[in-house]
Amino acid sequence: MAGYHVAPLEVLVEKFESLPGIGHKTAQRLAYYILNMSGEEARAFAAAVTEAHDKIHYCSVCCNLTDGELCPVCRGDRRNRGLICVVEEPKDVFAIERAGDYPGLYHVLHGAISPLSGVGPDQLKIKELLARIGPEVEEVIMATNPTVEGEATAMYLSRLLKPLGVRVTRLAYGIPVGGDLEYADDVTLQRALEGRQEL
């Protein structure tokens, strides 16, 4: 059985395995699932991947993903244009939008500063953010991830933005709703105490 090869299947498994978070077993399951689709379903799946790849690009203002010149948030006229929330990835915009309470605009950096990974400020959409800062922008919210890289990126941007006369804030971090204090790590507890609010 060691000599059993089906080249197209092996290529399909390798392609799935190259995706983040997909191991060999999952890649095999996905490949077999694709093979069990009807020809019409498989072609529709392939067409959806190709169409998304060809039509989706960065918004010319906030660098979020869009299939038009501007993303729906930048296109809308009901947003607070004095408030910009800076996130690392497009998926972060969807997470904040899902909460439903944020009234402002976004800016997507497409990563975080990580010298160990070879990602510096020039690889991120920082110049585009700075170009957006004008008299109408009152506050920039740093919503980068609570990681070493996210914190470093937030501090770097804060040093660039504060001299421009804009208020720079950071998302509060702490105990999740429904969480128990005994299971929280030391850093989370420290952040929760620092970010406490009056009742």
C-alpha positions as CSV (number, residue, x, y, z in Angstrom):
1,M,0.0,0.0,0.0
2,A,3.0,2.3,0.4
3,G,3.2,2.7,-3.3
4,Y,-0.4,3.8,-3.7
5,H,-0.5,7.4,-5.1
6,V,-3.3,9.4,-6.6
7,A,-1.5,12.6,-7.6
8,P,-4.5,15.0,-7.9
9,L,-5.7,13.9,-4.5
10,E,-2.3,14.4,-2.9
11,V,-2.1,17.9,-4.5
12,L,-5.5,18.7,-3.1
13,V,-4.5,17.5,0.4
14,E,-1.3,19.6,0.2
15,K,-3.3,22.7,-0.8
16,F,-5.7,22.3,2.2
17,E,-2.7,21.5,4.5
18,S,-1.1,24.8,3.5
19,L,-4.0,26.7,5.1
20,P,-3.4,28.0,8.6
21,G,-4.8,25.7,11.3
22,I,-5.3,22.8,9.0
23,G,-3.4,19.6,9.8
24,H,-2.8,16.6,7.6
25,K,-5.9,14.6,8.9
26,T,-8.2,17.6,8.5
27,A,-6.8,18.3,5.0
28,Q,-7.5,14.7,4.0
29,R,-11.1,14.9,5.3
30,L,-11.7,18.2,3.3
31,A,-10.2,16.7,0.2
32,Y,-12.4,13.6,0.4
33,Y,-15.4,15.8,1.1
34,I,-14.6,17.8,-2.1
35,L,-14.3,14.6,-4.1
36,N,-17.7,13.4,-2.9
37,M,-19.4,16.6,-4.1
38,S,-21.2,16.6,-7.4
39,G,-19.3,18.1,-10.4
40,E,-21.6,21.1,-10.2
41,E,-21.0,21.7,-6.5
42,A,-17.2,21.3,-6.9
43,R,-17.2,23.8,-9.8
44,A,-19.4,26.3,-7.8
45,F,-17.0,25.9,-4.8
46,A,-13.9,26.5,-7.1
47,A,-15.7,29.5,-8.7
48,A,-16.5,31.0,-5.3
49,V,-12.8,30.8,-4.3
50,T,-11.7,32.3,-7.6
51,E,-14.3,35.1,-7.6
52,A,-13.4,36.1,-4.0
53,H,-9.7,36.2,-4.8
54,D,-10.3,38.2,-8.0
55,K,-12.9,40.7,-6.8
56,I,-12.0,41.4,-3.1
57,H,-9.3,44.1,-2.5
58,Y,-8.5,46.8,0.1
59,C,-10.8,49.7,0.7
60,S,-9.0,52.9,-0.6
61,V,-9.7,54.6,2.8
62,C,-9.6,52.1,5.7
63,C,-7.8,49.2,4.0
64,N,-10.6,46.8,5.0
65,L,-11.7,44.2,2.5
66,T,-14.3,45.2,-0.1
67,D,-15.5,44.4,-3.6
68,G,-16.0,48.1,-4.4
69,E,-13.9,51.3,-4.2
70,L,-15.0,51.8,-0.6
71,C,-16.1,49.3,2.1
72,P,-19.7,49.6,3.4
73,V,-18.5,51.4,6.6
74,C,-16.6,54.1,4.7
75,R,-19.4,54.4,2.2
76,G,-22.1,54.9,4.8
77,D,-23.1,58.4,6.0
78,R,-24.3,57.5,9.5
79,R,-20.9,56.9,11.0
80,N,-19.0,59.2,13.4
81,R,-16.1,60.3,11.2
82,G,-14.3,61.7,14.2
83,L,-13.7,58.3,15.6
84,I,-11.3,55.7,14.1
85,C,-10.8,52.2,15.5
86,V,-7.5,50.6,14.6
87,V,-7.4,46.8,14.2
88,E,-4.9,44.3,13.1
89,E,-7.0,42.2,10.6
90,P,-10.2,42.5,8.7
91,K,-11.7,39.7,10.8
92,D,-11.4,42.1,13.8
93,V,-13.7,44.6,12.1
94,F,-16.3,41.9,11.8
95,A,-15.9,41.0,15.5
96,I,-16.5,44.6,16.6
97,E,-19.4,45.1,14.1
98,R,-21.0,41.9,15.5
99,A,-21.2,43.7,18.9
100,G,-23.3,46.3,17.2
101,D,-22.5,49.4,19.4
102,Y,-19.5,51.0,17.7
103,P,-20.5,54.2,15.8
104,G,-17.2,55.2,14.2
105,L,-14.9,54.2,11.3
106,Y,-12.1,51.6,11.2
107,H,-8.5,51.3,10.0
108,V,-7.0,47.9,9.3
109,L,-3.2,47.5,9.7
110,H,-3.0,44.0,8.2
111,G,-0.7,42.8,10.9
112,A,1.3,43.9,13.9
113,I,4.9,44.9,14.4
114,S,6.9,41.8,15.0
115,P,10.6,42.1,14.5
116,L,11.1,38.3,15.1
117,S,8.8,37.6,12.2
118,G,10.4,40.3,10.0
119,V,7.3,42.6,10.2
120,G,8.2,46.2,10.7
121,P,6.1,49.4,10.5
122,D,6.7,49.7,6.7
123,Q,4.9,46.4,6.1
124,L,1.7,47.7,7.8
125,K,-0.9,50.2,6.6
126,I,0.4,52.9,9.0
127,K,1.1,55.6,6.3
128,E,-2.5,55.2,5.2
129,L,-3.7,55.8,8.8
130,L,-1.6,58.9,9.3
131,A,-2.9,60.3,6.0
132,R,-6.5,60.1,7.4
133,I,-5.7,62.2,10.5
134,G,-7.2,65.6,10.1
135,P,-9.0,68.2,12.1
136,E,-12.2,66.1,12.0
137,V,-10.6,63.1,13.8
138,E,-11.0,63.5,17.5
139,E,-10.1,60.0,18.8
140,V,-8.2,56.9,17.6
141,I,-9.0,53.7,19.5
142,M,-6.2,51.1,19.5
143,A,-7.9,47.8,19.2
144,T,-4.9,45.7,18.4
145,N,-4.7,42.3,20.1
146,P,-3.5,42.0,23.7
147,T,-0.3,40.3,22.7
148,V,3.3,41.5,22.9
149,E,3.1,42.4,19.2
150,G,-0.3,44.1,19.5
151,E,0.9,46.1,22.5
152,A,4.1,47.2,20.7
153,T,2.1,48.3,17.7
154,A,-0.4,50.3,19.8
155,M,2.5,52.1,21.6
156,Y,4.3,52.8,18.3
157,L,1.1,54.3,16.8
158,S,0.4,56.3,19.9
159,R,3.8,57.9,19.7
160,L,3.1,58.9,16.1
161,L,-0.5,60.1,16.6
162,K,-0.3,62.1,19.9
163,P,1.8,64.9,18.3
164,L,-0.9,65.3,15.7
165,G,-3.3,66.5,18.4
166,V,-5.6,63.5,18.4
167,R,-6.7,61.6,21.5
168,V,-5.4,58.0,21.5
169,T,-7.2,55.4,23.6
170,R,-6.8,51.7,24.1
171,L,-9.4,49.0,24.5
172,A,-10.0,47.9,28.1
173,Y,-9.1,44.4,29.0
174,G,-10.3,42.4,31.9
175,I,-12.5,39.6,33.2
176,P,-14.9,38.3,30.6
177,V,-18.6,38.4,31.4
178,G,-19.5,35.1,33.1
179,G,-15.8,34.3,34.0
180,D,-14.5,33.4,37.4
181,L,-11.7,35.4,39.0
182,E,-9.9,32.2,40.2
183,Y,-9.3,31.2,36.5
184,A,-8.0,34.6,35.3
185,D,-4.3,35.0,34.8
186,D,-2.3,37.7,36.6
187,V,-2.0,40.0,33.6
188,T,-5.8,39.9,33.0
189,L,-6.5,40.6,36.7
190,Q,-4.0,43.5,36.6
191,R,-5.7,45.0,33.5
192,A,-9.1,44.5,35.0
193,L,-8.1,46.5,38.1
194,E,-6.5,49.2,36.1
195,G,-9.5,49.6,33.9
196,R,-12.1,49.6,36.7
197,Q,-15.1,52.0,36.3
198,E,-17.3,53.8,38.7
199,L,-20.7,52.3,39.4
